[in-house]
Amino acid sequence: MCDEHTASDNEQHLLAGTLTRRRFNHLAVAATLMAMLPSVANAQAVTETEVVIPTPDGEADCYFVHPVSGSHAGVVI
């Protein structure tokens, strides 16, 4: 919740100019390097298929994703 103190603190922070072009470039390079890291260590292989689900109004085109092995939750979009 904002009040008069929070608003004045925000104004002081914005006027201080703490995010310089150099700092922004450092953050951009760090974000790029993080995006290039390998996949999550315990990630599982998944299968993705397009399915048609009958509904009272007709058919719904869906995208179904589930793990390749084992009994786990799936996702229907």
Phi, psi and omega in degrees: 000132182269145173223187183295331179287319179295318180297318180291324176296319178297317179299316180297320179295316181293323180286338181290337178066045184287341179259095180273171177298323179295315179296320178298317178296320177299316179295321179295318178295318179297318179295322178295316179296321178295324179291336182271357180294156178296170182299169179299144187299317184259024180292144179256153175288140181236157175248138180236133179220157173261129183233160175244123182250123178289135178231166179300333181268357183141216181247141179251121174282124184230165178240119186246125180236131179209157179297150182295318182233156178088174180251102183224172178292149176244172180232128176245124178243000000 
